[in-house]
Amino acid sequence: MFAYDNSVNTSIVPSAAPISLPWIEKLIRFDTTSFASNLGLIETVRDHLEQQGYTSTLTYEPTGRKANLFATIPAADGATQGGIVLSGHTDVVPVKGQDWDSDPFDPTVRDGKLFGRGACDMKGFIGVALAMLPEMKAARLREPIHFAFSCDEELGCIGAPYMLDDLKARGIHANGCIVGEPTDMRVIVAHKGINAYRCRVHGHAAHSSLTPQGLNAIEYAARLICFIRDQADKFRGEGPFDEAFDVPFTTLQTGVINGGIAVNTIPAHCEFSFEYRNLPGVDSAPIIARIKDYAAHTLLPQMKGEHAGAAIEFDLLATAPTLDASEQAAITQLVRALTHDRSVRKVAYGTEAGLFERMGIPSVVCGPGNIEQAHKANEFVTLAQVAQCEAFLRKLIHSMSTAA
């Protein structure tokens, strides 16, 4: 399916500025924080592709304020099926409360690094992909290359499914996908699943001097939070384990909690959000089922014994599947060959690769930058990493050309 050629060494970094730098800087200047619209960026990319003779399909999330973009650079014979997807998300995390040395949306180059929100996560990869378009056009591709640029990945991979559902409805298929999350241009073959929930605990308000007349929602929420922690401790102590992961077991944690109005008032409401990240092979459904069962059959009867109107509600905020790439998959072998990277690496953070994998498109994760720089003040990607990504995609394009 894929051929490759090792004539381009991805470790060689040119002394000149990467050719993709203008594109990356342009993308960073769009404030695509997840609570804002990404349409300015998406429409700019769409218009550029249209000028180059390529049609993009935009799929919008329900509010219409954000969109995904999918576009195909056909093979030399006009084929649009098969080939490889280059995937990246356009949204970024907030900068509020962070101490930046420069404007996060005005990219700055200092000491061989490009600073700006999204520089590594993950406008660097998208910028490189767009900068390679002229080389894709000139390559006489044997198979197509697809761009898949999504929204709302940072909210739990909730934007890309609209695009993938559209691809399925239109009968579009690809042979492999490279998700360009920051990996130092090393190959990531597996990551955990993400499952995020909000829980609302409903009690009954009363003056704190009359505690038997009220039902303390915070206290019962705390019992449920402790149960969630007990589940986390069980996974940590008993597994299952996969030592190839940086955190080799399934994790659970509570990240946000709100409740009560005053210290002298029994709180009627408490709301908290929690998540769990399951290893590949660990079914996510039984985890939330145990939590809901404890709430419904242990806590709720106790609560109703204090007040008949008690209730516990759960809302699913986001979910994204695990990735567990096959070493025998053509895309895995191809990316390993092009990067000369044979090490097995698995990570605790999630990506959209699991979504493509679930759709039947074998996927791996490989992109410029380091995940340790993501989401922080003074986020950056080194110019050397950008140049390495350019060399990698140039090598990928050649491997898919009739000249390979």
KEDO-740177 format. One record per residue (C-alpha): z, y, x; residue in one letter. Coordinates in steps of 0.05 Angstrom, whole numbers, plus 32768, in hexadecimal, padded with zeros to 4 digits. Layout:
# residues N
ZYXa;...
# end
This chain:
# residues 404
800080008000m;801480328036f;7FFA8035807Da;801A805D80B4y;8009807780F9d;803B8089812Fn;801080BC8154s;803D80F6813Dv;808280F7815Bn;80B381168129t;80E581248161s;80B781588180i;80CB819E8169v;809881D68174p;80B082168195s;80908242815Fa;80B2824E811Ca;80A5821780EAp;8067822580BFi;809182188081s;80C3824F808Fl;80A182838062p;80A182528028w;80EA823F8031i;80FE82898035e;80D782987FF6k;80FA825F7FD0l;813F82757FE8i;813382BC7FCDr;813182A07F87f;8179829C7F6Dd;817582587F4Bt;81BF824C7F45t;81C882167F10s;81E282467EDBf;81A482727EE4a;815A82667ED5s;812C82477F09n;80EC825C7EE6l;80DA82927F18g;80D8825E7F50l;80B682297F26i;808082587F0De;807382727F53t;8068822B7F6Cv;803D821B7F2Fr;801282597F3Ad;800982487F84h;7FF482017F75l;7FC4821A7F40e;7FA482497F73q;7F9A820C7F9Fq;7F7881E67F66g;7FB281BB7F4Fy;7FD081B87F09t;801B81B47EFFs;804181987EC4t;808181BC7EB2l;80B781997E8At;80EE81C67E6Ey;813781B77E60e;814E81C57E19p;815D82107E22t;8118821E7E3Fg;813882467E78r;812C82117EADk;80F381E27EBCa;80DE81A87EE9n;809981A87F0Al;806E816C7F18f;802B81737F3Ba;7FFB81427F5Bt;7FCE814B7F98i;7F9A81157F88p;7F7D80E37FB8a;7F3880F17FD5a;7F1980C57F9Fd;7F3E80EC7F68g;7F7380B87F5Ca;7FB480D47F40t;7FDC80937F37q;800680737F6Dg;801680987FADg;805680B97FC2i;808380EC7F9Fv;80A481237FC7l;80E281357F9Fs;811181707FA3g;813F81987F75h;813681E37F6Et;817C81F57F56d;81B682087F84v;8201820C7F7Ev;8226824F7F73p;823A827E7FABv;827282A07F84k;82B382A27FACg;8291828E7FEDq;829582BB802Bd;824D82C18044w;823A82E78083d;81F882FB8063s;81D982FF801Ed;81D182B68009p;819082C67FE4f;817282EF801Dd;816282B98052p;817482C98099t;816282A780DBv;819882A78110r;81A1827B814Dd;816B824A8138g;8187824280F2k;816E825A80AEl;81A882728083f;81A582778037g;81BB82547FF8r;819082167FF1g;817682198039a;818881D08043c;819881BB7FFBd;815F81B87FF0m;812C81F07FF3k;811E81DF803Cg;80FD819D8027f;80D781BD7FEDi;80BE81F5801Ag;80A581C3804Ev;8082819B8018a;805E81D87FFDl;804B81F08043a;802A81AC804Fm;7FFB81B58014l;7FBF81CC803Ep;7FC6818E8069e;7FCA8162802Cm;7F8A81818012k;7F6681768054a;7F7E812F805Fa;7F5081088030r;7F8B80E28013l;7F8480988001r;7FBC80A17FCFe;7FD780DE7FABp;801481077FBFi;803F81227F86h;8070815C7F84f;80AD81537F57a;80D981917F57f;8113818E7F27s;814881B97F07c;819381AE7EFBd;819E81797F30e;81DE819B7F45e;81F981937EFEl;81F481487F03g;81AA81387F07c;819F814D7EBFi;815C81717EC8g;8130813C7EE8a;8134810B7EAEp;8109813A7E83y;80D381377EB9m;80D980EB7EC1l;80D580E07E76d;809681097E75d;807880E17EAFl;808780A17E8Ak;806880BB7E4Aa;802980CE7E6Fr;8025808C7E93g;802B80AB7ED9i;8045807D7F0Fh;805180827F5Aa;805C804E7F90n;809680717FB2g;80C180AF7FB4c;80E180D77FECi;811B81027FD5v;812481398009g;816F81448005e;818E81598048p;8197811B8073t;8188813580B9d;8143811480AEm;816580D080AFr;8157809B807Cv;818980918043i;817E8050801Dv;81B880517FEBa;81E880807FC8h;821C807C7F92k;8214808A7F48g;823280C87F28i;825680C97EE5n;827981097ECDa;82A281107E8Dy;82CA81447E68r;8308812E7E43c;832981567E0Br;837081457DF7v;838881627DB4h;83D281697DA8g;83FB81987D7Ch;841881DC7D8Ca;846181ED7D82a;8496821A7DA1h;84AF81FA7DE1s;84F781FA7DC6s;84DE81CB7D8El;84BB81977DB8t;84C1815E7D85p;849781877D55q;845D818C7D85g;8430815D7DACl;842581707DF5n;83DB81687E04a;83E581777E4Ei;8418813F7E57e;83EA810B7E37y;83AF81257E5Ea;83D9811C7E9Da;83E680D37E8Ar;839B80C87E82l;838D80EB7EC4i;83C080BE7EE7c;839D80817EC8f;835B80997EE5i;837E80A07F29r;839880597F21d;835180407F18q;833D80667F57a;837680477F7Ed;836280027F66k;831A800B7F7Ff;833380277FC1r;83627FEC7FCBg;833B7FB27FAEe;82F27FC77FB2g;82BC7FB07FAEp;82AB7FCF7FF1f;826A7FE18015d;827A7FF6805Be;823680168065a;824D804F8039f;8275808A8055d;82A6807D801Cv;829F80328013p;82BC802A7FCDf;82B380477F87t;82DA80877F7Dt;82F880AD7F42l;831780F27F3Fq;832B812A7F0Ft;830D816D7F23g;831E81A07EEDv;835781A87EBAi;836881DE7E87n;839E81E07E52g;83D682067E32g;83E0824F7E21i;8428825F7E36a;8463823D7E58v;848C82417E18n;845782227DEBt;844981D87DE3i;83FE81D37DF7p;83D181BD7DBEa;839581B27DEAh;8384819A7E30c;8340818F7E4De;832E81707E90f;82F081577EB3s;82EB811A7EDFf;82B680F37F03e;82AB80B07F23y;8279809A7F57r;826880517F55n;824B80267F8Cl;820880057F80p;82187FC37F5Fg;82567FDF7F3Cv;82477FE77EF2d;825C802D7EDCs;8265801B7E92a;82A67FF27E99p;82C7802B7EBFi;82C2805E7E87i;82D080267E55a;831380187E75r;832580627E74i;831280697E2Bk;833680297E19d;837680427E38y;836F80847E13a;836080647DD0a;839080297DD1h;83CA80407DFCt;83CF808B7DFAl;83B4809C7DB5l;83E480707D8Dp;841E80917DB2q;840180D67DA4m;83F680C87D5Bk;843E80B07D57g;845180F87D68e;841B811B7D3Fh;83E680FE7D11a;83B1812F7D26g;83AF81197D6Fa;836C81097D8Ea;834A80FA7DD1i;830081097DD9e;82CF80FA7E12f;828D811C7E21d;825B81047E54l;8248813F7E81l;8218811D7EB1a;820380DA7ECBt;81D480C47F02a;81C7807D7F19p;81D4805F7F5Dt;819E80557F91l;819780137FB6d;815480137FD8a;81347FD27FECs;81267FCB8036e;80E77FA48022q;80CC7FDE7FF8a;808E7FFE8015a;80AC80448011i;80EA802F8038t;80C0800E806Eq;8091804A8072l;80C8807F8079v;80ED805480ABr;80AD804D80D4a;809D809780D2l;80E480AC80E5t;80F080728116h;8133806A80F2d;814A802280E6r;8194803080D9s;81B180208094v;81D2805E8076r;81F280658032k;821480A38016v;824780B57FE1a;822280F17FC6y;81ED80E77F90g;81A480FB7F8Dt;816A80F57F5De;815080B97F84a;8176808A7F56g;815180A87F1Al;810D809A7F3Af;812480547F4Ee;813980467F06r;80F4805C7EEFm;80D580277F1Cg;80C380547F57i;80E3803A7F97p;810680747FBAs;812A808A7FF9v;814D80CA800Dv;813780F0804Bc;8135813B8057g;814681758086p;818C8191808Fg;81D28173808Dn;81F88166804Ci;82368184806Ee;821581C8806Aq;820581C38020a;822D81E97FECh;825282128020k;8251825B8034a;821C8268806An;81F4822B8056e;81BD821F8089f;818681F280A2v;817281F180EBt;812B820480FBl;812881C58124a;8136819B80E6q;810081C180BFv;80CE81B480F7a;80E2816B80F8q;80D6816680ADc;8092818780B6e;8080815380EAa;8099811B80BDf;806F81328081l;8033813E80AEr;803A80F680C5k;804380DF807Dl;800381038068i;7FDC80E480A1h;7FF6809F808Fs;7FDB80A88048m;7F9780C3805Fs;7F56809E8067t;7F5B80AB80B1a;7F9A808180B9a;
# end
